[in-house]
Amino acid sequence: LMEGSPPDFPFEGLREVLISVNGVVDMHHLHVWEIDEQHRALEAHVVIENLPIAVHATLRKELKDLLHDKFDIDHSTLEFELINDDCFSQCSGNGIHNKNKD
């Protein structure tokens, strides 16, 4: 079985849900794929406000819970970037990558 993006996956819907979370500003380098018929994975850069590092773990858990509950994503790697980080300022577009189309 080859890994690929789930057919008809709501990438923009996922992005909208995650950036609606308090403290999240944007996201890019968003990749979602199916490991097999029952398991989905995600990796993304999540741009956050300049929050104290002490709240990062709580925010990460909230995002991972949303990914699991709303999108059936059991494995996720979320890289936090502060709003003034170079990667965010240099990225363009919505940063959503469909593994089948990259």
Backbone as CSV, one residue per row, in Angstrom:
resi,resn,N_x,N_y,N_z,CA_x,CA_y,CA_z,C_x,C_y,C_z
1,LEU,0.848,-1.187,0.000,0.000,0.000,0.000,0.888,1.243,0.000
2,MET,0.657,2.114,-0.940,1.435,3.356,-0.997,0.754,4.422,-0.149
3,GLU,1.551,5.166,0.593,1.005,6.258,1.383,0.612,7.403,0.461
4,GLY,-0.510,8.031,0.779,-0.950,9.177,-0.004,-1.978,9.965,0.781
5,SER,-2.335,11.116,0.264,-3.349,11.944,0.916,-4.696,11.242,0.852
6,PRO,-5.469,11.337,1.926,-6.800,10.735,1.896,-7.644,11.391,0.802
7,PRO,-8.373,10.611,0.026,-9.210,11.204,-1.016,-10.261,12.125,-0.399
8,ASP,-10.485,13.240,-1.044,-11.508,14.205,-0.607,-11.296,14.716,0.816
9,PHE,-10.048,14.774,1.261,-9.780,15.283,2.610,-9.997,16.795,2.644
10,PRO,-10.671,17.313,3.697,-10.970,18.752,3.788,-9.794,19.570,4.318
11,PHE,-8.761,19.746,3.494,-7.562,20.468,3.937,-7.890,21.869,4.438
12,GLU,-8.662,22.630,3.677,-8.989,23.993,4.105,-9.825,23.979,5.371
13,GLY,-10.722,23.021,5.498,-11.522,22.907,6.720,-10.662,22.626,7.927
14,LEU,-9.688,21.746,7.761,-8.761,21.444,8.850,-7.994,22.700,9.242
15,ARG,-7.494,23.394,8.246,-6.724,24.617,8.508,-7.581,25.637,9.249
16,GLU,-8.817,25.813,8.812,-9.713,26.781,9.455,-9.980,26.414,10.913
17,VAL,-10.192,25.129,11.183,-10.439,24.685,12.560,-9.222,24.980,13.434
18,LEU,-8.039,24.646,12.937,-6.845,24.825,13.765,-6.508,26.302,13.986
19,ILE,-6.658,27.138,12.966,-6.308,28.545,13.178,-7.388,29.288,13.963
20,SER,-8.526,28.634,14.212,-9.551,29.252,15.062,-9.225,29.098,16.549
21,VAL,-8.243,28.271,16.861,-7.851,28.054,18.261,-7.126,29.297,18.771
22,ASN,-7.491,29.718,19.965,-6.880,30.891,20.582,-5.362,30.700,20.691
23,GLY,-4.619,31.660,20.143,-3.163,31.615,20.182,-2.545,31.182,18.868
24,VAL,-3.337,30.550,17.977,-2.834,30.117,16.670,-3.120,31.210,15.659
25,VAL,-2.084,31.599,14.922,-2.200,32.685,13.943,-2.370,32.137,12.532
26,ASP,-1.618,31.103,12.198,-1.626,30.574,10.840,-0.953,29.216,10.865
27,MET,-0.921,28.559,9.717,-0.173,27.317,9.582,0.258,27.160,8.136
28,HIS,1.345,26.429,7.937,1.847,26.154,6.600,2.619,24.835,6.641
29,HIS,3.116,24.427,5.496,3.773,23.123,5.366,2.891,22.024,5.947
30,LEU,1.615,22.087,5.588,0.626,21.130,6.082,0.587,19.916,5.152
31,HIS,0.890,18.764,5.729,0.872,17.505,4.984,-0.010,16.514,5.745
32,VAL,-0.917,15.865,5.032,-1.752,14.813,5.617,-1.645,13.606,4.702
33,TRP,-1.489,12.435,5.275,-1.449,11.234,4.465,-2.020,10.059,5.248
34,GLU,-2.402,9.044,4.503,-2.887,7.807,5.096,-1.725,6.825,5.174
35,ILE,-1.513,6.304,6.362,-0.488,5.285,6.550,-1.051,3.947,6.058
36,ASP,-2.312,3.702,6.401,-3.078,2.576,5.873,-4.552,2.975,5.956
37,GLU,-5.448,2.053,5.725,-6.871,2.403,5.671,-7.426,2.941,6.993
38,GLN,-6.782,2.632,8.102,-7.280,3.045,9.412,-6.453,4.133,10.092
39,HIS,-5.334,4.547,9.524,-4.442,5.470,10.221,-4.027,6.636,9.332
40,ARG,-4.263,7.829,9.849,-3.853,9.057,9.168,-2.773,9.746,9.982
41,ALA,-1.923,10.474,9.287,-0.852,11.223,9.941,-0.823,12.640,9.383
42,LEU,-0.275,13.550,10.158,-0.187,14.954,9.766,1.121,15.527,10.264
43,GLU,1.678,16.421,9.465,2.773,17.258,9.946,2.484,18.671,9.472
44,ALA,2.829,19.640,10.310,2.545,21.034,9.964,3.395,21.969,10.803
45,HIS,3.642,23.145,10.236,4.213,24.256,10.984,3.037,25.100,11.451
46,VAL,2.959,25.312,12.745,1.862,26.081,13.336,2.433,27.396,13.853
47,VAL,1.944,28.483,13.287,2.409,29.810,13.693,1.553,30.253,14.867
48,ILE,2.223,30.583,15.965,1.509,30.985,17.172,1.918,32.398,17.588
49,GLU,1.057,32.974,18.403,1.379,34.276,18.990,2.596,34.108,19.894
50,ASN,3.174,35.197,20.299,4.323,35.149,21.206,3.843,34.769,22.604
51,LEU,3.570,33.493,22.763,3.046,32.962,24.021,4.190,32.457,24.891
52,PRO,3.997,32.500,26.208,5.017,31.924,27.094,5.198,30.440,26.774
53,ILE,6.413,29.979,26.828,6.702,28.584,26.497,5.928,27.623,27.405
54,ALA,5.566,28.064,28.581,4.832,27.217,29.521,3.463,26.800,28.983
55,VAL,2.880,27.541,28.056,1.556,27.190,27.521,1.638,26.388,26.221
56,HIS,2.829,26.191,25.687,2.975,25.471,24.426,2.451,24.041,24.514
57,ALA,2.740,23.338,25.591,2.288,21.949,25.732,0.771,21.864,25.775
58,THR,0.136,22.801,26.468,-1.329,22.821,26.537,-1.928,23.093,25.164
59,LEU,-1.354,24.032,24.438,-1.823,24.360,23.098,-1.629,23.169,22.163
60,ARG,-0.480,22.533,22.232,-0.207,21.364,21.389,-1.232,20.260,21.659
61,LYS,-1.549,20.008,22.926,-2.533,18.974,23.269,-3.905,19.347,22.719
62,GLU,-4.294,20.603,22.828,-5.584,21.037,22.302,-5.665,20.802,20.787
63,LEU,-4.599,21.128,20.073,-4.578,20.920,18.628,-4.613,19.431,18.275
64,LYS,-3.847,18.629,18.979,-3.834,17.193,18.707,-5.187,16.560,19.015
65,ASP,-5.855,17.015,20.066,-7.199,16.510,20.381,-8.181,16.864,19.267
66,LEU,-8.104,18.086,18.741,-8.967,18.483,17.619,-8.694,17.618,16.389
67,LEU,-7.422,17.388,16.093,-7.062,16.558,14.941,-7.652,15.155,15.076
68,HIS,-7.589,14.618,16.259,-8.128,13.278,16.495,-9.651,13.275,16.422
69,ASP,-10.285,14.185,17.143,-11.739,14.169,17.272,-12.477,14.579,15.998
70,LYS,-11.952,15.548,15.268,-12.657,16.069,14.089,-12.186,15.478,12.762
71,PHE,-10.937,14.970,12.723,-10.379,14.534,11.439,-9.790,13.121,11.472
72,ASP,-9.967,12.403,12.574,-9.462,11.031,12.706,-7.964,10.925,12.431
73,ILE,-7.215,11.909,12.879,-5.760,11.891,12.725,-5.150,11.499,14.062
74,ASP,-4.552,10.321,14.081,-4.015,9.781,15.326,-2.558,10.139,15.560
75,HIS,-1.836,10.420,14.506,-0.410,10.759,14.657,-0.164,12.117,14.015
76,SER,0.393,13.029,14.796,0.690,14.352,14.239,2.002,14.876,14.803
77,THR,2.705,15.590,13.939,3.917,16.296,14.332,3.665,17.766,14.063
78,LEU,3.636,18.563,15.121,3.348,19.991,15.017,4.585,20.772,15.428
79,GLU,5.105,21.546,14.500,6.245,22.401,14.802,5.728,23.813,15.036
80,PHE,5.927,24.320,16.232,5.485,25.684,16.546,6.523,26.696,16.079
81,GLU,6.015,27.786,15.513,6.838,28.930,15.141,6.174,30.168,15.713
82,LEU,6.964,31.076,16.226,6.417,32.348,16.677,6.125,33.221,15.466
83,ILE,5.179,34.103,15.601,4.713,34.905,14.483,5.831,35.688,13.800
84,ASN,6.880,36.012,14.517,7.965,36.783,13.912,9.138,35.914,13.443
85,ASP,8.970,34.588,13.418,10.020,33.691,12.928,10.210,33.863,11.422
86,ASP,11.425,33.635,10.956,11.751,33.784,9.541,10.944,32.863,8.640
87,CYS,10.712,31.630,9.039,10.010,30.686,8.174,8.625,31.209,7.835
88,PHE,7.911,31.721,8.824,6.567,32.230,8.576,6.610,33.425,7.645
89,SER,7.516,34.332,7.871,7.555,35.542,7.057,7.999,35.259,5.623
90,GLN,8.701,34.161,5.387,9.183,33.841,4.048,8.256,32.912,3.275
91,CYS,7.318,32.263,3.954,6.422,31.336,3.272,5.310,32.109,2.585
92,SER,4.844,31.579,1.466,3.753,32.228,0.748,2.662,31.217,0.470
93,GLY,1.491,31.708,0.141,0.364,30.835,-0.153,-0.174,30.230,1.118
94,ASN,-1.050,29.234,0.958,-1.649,28.633,2.145,-0.801,27.516,2.722
95,GLY,0.276,27.111,2.044,1.194,26.126,2.593,0.633,24.739,2.732
96,ILE,-0.471,24.452,2.075,-1.069,23.133,2.167,-0.484,22.256,1.073
97,HIS,-0.005,21.092,1.458,0.628,20.188,0.505,-0.138,18.876,0.472
98,ASN,-0.637,18.535,-0.689,-1.292,17.261,-0.899,-0.202,16.293,-1.344
99,LYS,0.061,15.266,-0.562,1.159,14.339,-0.849,1.005,13.711,-2.236
100,ASN,-0.211,13.565,-2.720,-0.409,12.992,-4.053,-0.074,13.973,-5.161
101,LYS,-0.003,15.266,-4.866,0.216,16.271,-5.889,1.556,16.964,-5.788
102,ASP,2.325,16.771,-4.692,3.639,17.425,-4.517,4.671,16.837,-5.447
